Each structure stands twice: as C-alpha cells, then as structure tokens.
Amino acid sequence: MFEKSSAKVEVAGPVAAPTPKVLETDVLVIGAGIAGLTTAIEAADNGAKVIIVDKGPFAWSGSSGINWGYWFLSELDNPSAPNNPDAMFKWLLRWNEGIANQKNLRSLAERIFSEKRALWSENTGSLCVRVPPDKILLQSGTTGVPYATYPWMMGHEVMKRGIPIFERTIITRLLTDNGAAVGATGVDIKTSGFIIFKAKSTVLATGSFGWLYGWAGVSAFSPVQPECTGDGHALLYYAGAELANMEQSSGAMRQFYPATLAGSFGGVLVAPLYGQLNKAICNKDGEYFLEERSTGGSGLKELGSQRSRRGSLYETIGKQIREGKGGPNGGVFYNAKTYWETNSYKARLVVAKEKLGWDACAELIEVAPSLYDWGMGSLAQAVIDEKHETTVPGLYAVGLGTTAWDGNAWGLQAGKSAAARAAGIEKQEMDFKQASEERNRVYNILERKPKNPLRSHVIRHRVQRLAPKYIGLDRTDGGLRECIAELERIRREDYPRMWVALKTRTWNREFVEALETEFMIDVQEMVAKSALMRTESRLNHFRVDYPEEDNANWLANVCIKQVNGRMVVEKKPIVWTEVSPEQIREVLK
Amino acid sequence: MTDRVLATVFRYDPATDVKPYYKVYEIPWKQYLSVLEVLVYIYEEYEGIAFDYGCRGIWCGRCGVMVDGKPVLACMSPVNPGKITIEPLKNLPVIRDLVVDRGKIKSKLHSIMPYLRREKPMEEMPSVSFEAYEKMCGLYRCTECMLCYTVCPVINDDMDLTEFCGPAALLKIALRFYDPRDEADRVAQAVEEGLGHCTMCGLCHDVCYLGTESVKDLPNSFGPSELFYIDHLAVFEDLRKAAKGRGLLGKESGAVHHTAQKSP
C-alpha cells in the first residue's frame, strides 16, 4: 500500500504523465548539504554505488552549509570545549537538555574524536580559520573561512568519485515494499520528467524547514534557501517513520524591511549569535534590557553551559513585547551603530548600503526573534537508532535540522550503515505499482483545473504566516489549537482548490511549489501538534502558559507518526543508557 | 510615474515559443524595492515567470540577471520608479525566461581542479603562513554567480572557454597558487588556461559583489577570514608576475584580443 498524505486533491481523469526514467543504485542520498555530501562520499568509499539528489543547485544550496558553515566540534580551539568523548557526550546531553537519544550521542561523541574531520576537510581544499601568528581555529565557515567553502569542496569530492548527481530534482515520495524503503520518486525541475530511483538503502539529508516560518515578501523569515520546505520530514511521515520533538527549533533575528533582507544573512539577522548583544537590542523606550554577555567567539561555550542561550534570550525579548515595550510591528529594536565594533558580519551591512542603498546604521531597526531551525538547539528529526536507521528499515536520516553540531560525523555513520545494508541485499525487489500511482498523483497536480482555483503560493503563504503568529515565541494552548484548526481548514478547503496556472514542463516553479505545498501543511501541523503536547518550556520551545522547564514530567520525547492516515502524537520516555533521568534532573536543576 | 515600476521582462520557453519576446509588467514601487522583489511580484500577481534565487544576500550566487543591460544579482539591486528591463545572463543558453544553463562554466570550474592537489594527503593540520592565508580568504568567497563571464571581453559571445578559462576560473587557480598546501604547478596551469589572454581591463572586478571597495579595509575581530573582498587585478597581476618570472609569459601582456561583444 502506498502511504497517503493527509492532504487530498481531486483527481481529474487521465493525466499526460511522461515515461519514467528508472535508475538503480545501492544507496540513494537525498540532499546535498554537509550531511548528504558526507553520507554520499562515505557510502561510496565503503564500496556502495551511490546516487545523490538535490532540489537546488548541487553543493550550493541547503540549510547550514551554504549559509554559515561548519564547526568541527572535537577540534574546537576553545579551552572550555570538551576534549574527550566522555566530556563531549555530557556536553551534548546537557546542551539538548537531556532529551536526545544517548546511544546516538555516545556514538557521535566517539566518532567526533576518532575521525579527524578538520584534517580531512583541509585535504579536500577547505581552510580552517588561522589567527596570527600560528594559531588554527578549527572551524570552516561561520565566522571563519567562507561558509560555502566546505560544501563546495565536498561537492568536488563527490564529482571526483564519479557519483551521479541529480541536481534540481524534487523527491515526491519514498517507495516502500513490505514496510522497508526501496527508493524514491522524483521530478526533474528542468524538464518536469519523472524519475524512479530504486535503491537498497535510502538516506534523507534534506535539512531544515526554515521556509515554513512566515513570509516576508521574497522569503520566509529564515536564512535558509527556498528549497527548505520540510520535504524530508514530510516524506518520512508519509513513509510511516516516526519523528520526534518537532516542536523544537532554533532562532535568529529577522528584520521587517527591506523585504529582500528580512530573513537573510545579508541583513542583521545574525545579530543574536555573536558579540555584545546587550549593546544592540533595546525596547521602544530606548532601554537596553539584555544582560551583558561574553563577546564574539563561537558562542558554543555559552550554549553548552546555560539553559539554551537563544531560548532564554527570546523569552526575555518576548516578555518586553508582551509588556507593550515593542515596536509597531511587534518587535524590539536593533542598534547597528552601538553594536558595530563587535559585529563580525558588518561587511555584509556595508554591501547592503552600497548596493541596495539601505543603511543599517541610519536608524534603529525593528527586529523580531525568528526561526531557522537547522540544528543548534533543535532536535526535530526522525527517530533513529545508532546506525541512523529510522523506524522504517532501509531508510536512514541525517541532517534534518538537528545535525549542525556535526552533520559530518552523523553523515559518516549514515554512509557506512547505508552501504553495509546495501552490501547484504543481492537484488532489490520493487513493485512499480506505487511509483506508477505516484506518477499519476504528481502530474494530476500539474494538469488539473479545480473549481474556484487558488495558486499554490496563496496557500503556502497562509501556511507560512501561521508560524510567527502561533508557533514562534508565544506558544499557548489556545493559539496552538487555533493554528491546528486553521491548518486543518487549509487542508480541507484550500488544498483541493490548488491550481498550477502554468502548464509548461520547462522549469515550472509553480509546479514544484505546488508539490511542496502538501509537505508544508503537514510539517507545520506536526510542529503545532507537538508544541501543543509539550506543556512545558525546554530549549527553544517556549510556552507562555507553561514557562518553566518541567523535568519531573517532560524529560521525554514528543513522538509523531502517521497511523491509518491519522497524525498520532505520543509522549515517550527518553532513550538512556548512561545517564539516568534522575541524574539528568539533578544536573538540570 | 513616481510610485510604480514598468518592468520589461525577457520571456522564452524553448518548448513552446518560436523565439524570445518581451513582456511589460506594472509593479507598485516602494523604498528599497529590489529586482528580486519585482520578480517575485510578477510571479505571484501576474504569471509564473521562471527565475532562480537562494539566499537574498549575495552569498549564493543564484539570482544573476541582466538589468538594463548590466549583469547584477537581483537580490541586492535596487529598483527606482520608472522603467526597467530584466533579461537572463547573456551568452548562456536559456532554459526558460531568466533561468540559464550554467553547465558549461560549471564544468570549466571543475575541470581546472580547484580542490587541493597533492601527491599524498597531509597527515596533520598544516601550518599556513598568515600572508598566504590573507590572500586566500577573499578568494574562497567566490559564489560562481557567473556575472564576470558576461562582461569579460576575452570571452566570445558563444562563451568559448577553450582558450581562456574566464575570470572566476582564473581566481580559483590563483587560490591554489597562493595555497601553500597545494603542490600542483598552478602558474603553468594559469598560462595554459589563457592567463595571457586576459587584458587586465578590470570589468570582472567592477561587476563582482566582492569588489566593493569600502569593504576592503573594514576592521574585523576575526581578521581576513571575514574578508568580503577580492582584488581581481592584483590577483591576476600576481599570477602574471610569477609566469613572467619563469618565462612562461612574454614581457608584454601577450594577450590575444578577441572580438568584444557584437552589437545586436
């Protein structure tokens, strides 16, 4: 049986679906960011035939890698950083406030120190930060060497190995057979051609879903690229895999205008990550209400040793806004001038001034906390075991917004596991009926003409706008219920009206966005339902009506899964092997 | 017409159109309106024109278009009230409307082997002199947006890259020329890839968003790693000096002048 999504579209008779291209491989990697590229290289080096698919331009799109870069956790040049697997394990556990799977964390912590990935990256041509006279800061990207250098170099590693690359290809469904993953179906964005990927192991490395957070005119209020529409999370859900802690996300700042810069790294978005923020953020009365903190640097020390630094930062800002000290758009104010000295991103603002004519220093800029969900505090991801296999055999997940810690180290494990599984399967069977039904569904979306039509962007923006309103800072029981009700209404009333006005098969952005719309509705609902269930505040999940961390009741995972076509949310105990919930409670006190 | 924009947009779908045509769209103007916003507005309010973008902050290099004949990144290009013409990056095959096929240049950028070339992998973290590090940092920022390829007078209208690899490829060769970890002969490679054909006209620098002069000496707590600047001509000059020093390039520029862009 083919897994159904919860959104329905009206079938419009026979569809002019193209003849599918069928490709067979050992390991199919979906997503070509840091996690996906690592997985592909590692699987290939472990003897597997690999195909890598990306919705954007190969090695130049995605969430973390293309945006800000990468930390080699083990090799951080930070005296307070954990310097052995045990310390790393504890640091990670504390950092996610106790809810991550300890088996995974242990395997990650060990791998981080055994793999020497910073050296590996330098051998590919990446460059970690050097500080005179001879200090090496083991980062690639971030405040270090250009963020794109790492995926760019990894992309060349993939090309050197002759791994077939399908860029600009959207995966529409995962294929299963007897409950196990056997590949996926995709649409080539350039030609709208249909591709069936037959694979012994399938790895999802699709990154975050930041594109779901609001709509600023040209983008969500998130620095991720337009591809980050939650495809991976939705595909896992449709395939029957279990996801966990979808309410978790991570934050940045957004500005309100210029629209182009509202969620972009070209603007002031990164403000809350670095430097003396207490000098930058004030309320409408000109009060600089944040406490002084350390300047510059990775911020990892603070993140590791305090209760989610960004989470608490946003609580503080949210409180100011609720007290009526916010600006006309419901934000606080950012003073680029007083922050200038410690702003390591100021070159971007100079470019914005010279090129776009927008001077960040000319006025106080109204900003609001936003989301980008690519890790850093986020645990929203598939439930996986230490081999990175999801609850669906043959289906692996890596880099779904949780792995910016070390997408690299995760990818290494996923690559090895996926290759090992493939080696044990002589011939992958596949029932093409599923793929055939999927082909009809996909091209029906392109061809059908519903009554009272709505173009997909109208529906998408309705879904996106729910996020800052209900699942941003001020999460409440009532708000989340309204949000879920509205999503259900959108699915029931709007989605069947979705119409692709343009029928061309050549680079039809409208068609692609229509295919993504369903993912967005379902992922947004997963977030809202998980947030509703977690009646406490933890990490970046902040409930106004439950402002405290409740370790007595909520040292637990919120799991979500499709059962008989319904979204079922369940509270489940944490997976622990080394540190008991009692011990965690003691530490988190 | 102080409150609106009349955008003339290049339209072409090779699957259905005999030839390209232009269509005019009216857009309300507002402060800081960017070309990217104009494109999204047309897409949402009129029809599904084809264009591409990513980061909205010049760092991904995906949204290059020609605006009034000049190559720009749509995200960070302001639009004034009045008329504007938006076309695809010139001399590249059009996939549809404003989306071009960059495959040819991308292949060139891989074929010049911009990654580290060594006989044996390094076994420990290498030391890199600060001088070399400083020279490399800006070059890592090239986003392969291809704007330079549309203005380079050496590259023909048919985007022939056989004699001259083009500005971005030359920068990437230079990156490894500066890189003490790289063992390949990047000077000889630069000459082979047409260094002598470069006329040092500086047009590539002028269109590059990493050529913004006021960013050049911005003090920064993270040093050159935060450098958002490439001095194209200084980089090419370094390559030329090294090539001349080894007798690989004549005393004069040795440039072969190709026909510059033809008028339509």
Chai-1 contact restraints between the chains, C-beta under 6 A:
chainA,res_idxA,chainB,res_idxB,connection_type,confidence,min_distance_angstrom,max_distance_angstrom,comment,restraint_id
A,L119,B,M125,contact,1.0,0.0,6.0,A-B,restraint_1
A,N123,B,P121,contact,1.0,0.0,6.0,A-B,restraint_2
A,N123,B,M122,contact,1.0,0.0,6.0,A-B,restraint_3
A,T124,B,Y115,contact,1.0,0.0,6.0,A-B,restraint_4
A,G125,B,Y115,contact,1.0,0.0,6.0,A-B,restraint_5
A,G125,B,L116,contact,1.0,0.0,6.0,A-B,restraint_6
A,V129,B,S225,contact,1.0,0.0,6.0,A-B,restraint_7
A,R130,B,V128,contact,1.0,0.0,6.0,A-B,restraint_8
A,R130,B,Y133,contact,1.0,0.0,6.0,A-B,restraint_9
A,P132,B,F130,contact,1.0,0.0,6.0,A-B,restraint_10
A,D134,B,S127,contact,1.0,0.0,6.0,A-B,restraint_11
A,I136,B,M125,contact,1.0,0.0,6.0,A-B,restraint_12
A,T143,B,F222,contact,1.0,0.0,6.0,A-B,restraint_13
A,G144,B,S225,contact,1.0,0.0,6.0,A-B,restraint_14
A,V145,B,Y140,contact,1.0,0.0,6.0,A-B,restraint_15
A,V145,B,S225,contact,1.0,0.0,6.0,A-B,restraint_16
A,P146,B,Y140,contact,1.0,0.0,6.0,A-B,restraint_17
A,P146,B,R141,contact,1.0,0.0,6.0,A-B,restraint_18
A,T149,B,Y140,contact,1.0,0.0,6.0,A-B,restraint_19
A,M153,B,Y115,contact,1.0,0.0,6.0,A-B,restraint_20
A,H156,B,Y115,contact,1.0,0.0,6.0,A-B,restraint_21
A,M159,B,H110,contact,1.0,0.0,6.0,A-B,restraint_22
A,V218,B,L36,contact,1.0,0.0,6.0,A-B,restraint_23
A,V218,B,E37,contact,1.0,0.0,6.0,A-B,restraint_24
A,V218,B,V40,contact,1.0,0.0,6.0,A-B,restraint_25
A,S219,B,R56,contact,1.0,0.0,6.0,A-B,restraint_26
A,Q225,B,G54,contact,1.0,0.0,6.0,A-B,restraint_27
A,P258,B,Y32,contact,1.0,0.0,6.0,A-B,restraint_28
A,A259,B,E37,contact,1.0,0.0,6.0,A-B,restraint_29
A,T260,B,S34,contact,1.0,0.0,6.0,A-B,restraint_30
A,T260,B,L36,contact,1.0,0.0,6.0,A-B,restraint_31
A,T260,B,R56,contact,1.0,0.0,6.0,A-B,restraint_32
A,T260,B,C75,contact,1.0,0.0,6.0,A-B,restraint_33
A,S264,B,R56,contact,1.0,0.0,6.0,A-B,restraint_34
A,S264,B,G57,contact,1.0,0.0,6.0,A-B,restraint_35
A,F265,B,G57,contact,1.0,0.0,6.0,A-B,restraint_36
A,G266,B,G57,contact,1.0,0.0,6.0,A-B,restraint_37
A,G296,B,S221,contact,1.0,0.0,6.0,A-B,restraint_38
A,S344,B,S221,contact,1.0,0.0,6.0,A-B,restraint_39
A,S344,B,F222,contact,1.0,0.0,6.0,A-B,restraint_40
A,S344,B,E226,contact,1.0,0.0,6.0,A-B,restraint_41
A,A347,B,V215,contact,1.0,0.0,6.0,A-B,restraint_42
A,A347,B,L218,contact,1.0,0.0,6.0,A-B,restraint_43
A,A347,B,F228,contact,1.0,0.0,6.0,A-B,restraint_44
A,V350,B,S214,contact,1.0,0.0,6.0,A-B,restraint_45
A,V350,B,V215,contact,1.0,0.0,6.0,A-B,restraint_46
A,V351,B,T212,contact,1.0,0.0,6.0,A-B,restraint_47
A,E354,B,T212,contact,1.0,0.0,6.0,A-B,restraint_48
A,K355,B,M76,contact,1.0,0.0,6.0,A-B,restraint_49
A,L356,B,M76,contact,1.0,0.0,6.0,A-B,restraint_50
A,L356,B,P78,contact,1.0,0.0,6.0,A-B,restraint_51
A,G357,B,P78,contact,1.0,0.0,6.0,A-B,restraint_52
A,W358,B,Y32,contact,1.0,0.0,6.0,A-B,restraint_53
A,H457,B,E44,contact,1.0,0.0,6.0,A-B,restraint_54
A,L502,B,G48,contact,1.0,0.0,6.0,A-B,restraint_55
A,T504,B,D13,contact,1.0,0.0,6.0,A-B,restraint_56
A,T506,B,D13,contact,1.0,0.0,6.0,A-B,restraint_57
A,T506,B,A15,contact,1.0,0.0,6.0,A-B,restraint_58
A,T506,B,R96,contact,1.0,0.0,6.0,A-B,restraint_59
A,W507,B,A50,contact,1.0,0.0,6.0,A-B,restraint_60
A,W507,B,I95,contact,1.0,0.0,6.0,A-B,restraint_61
A,W507,B,R96,contact,1.0,0.0,6.0,A-B,restraint_62
A,W507,B,V99,contact,1.0,0.0,6.0,A-B,restraint_63
A,E510,B,G48,contact,1.0,0.0,6.0,A-B,restraint_64
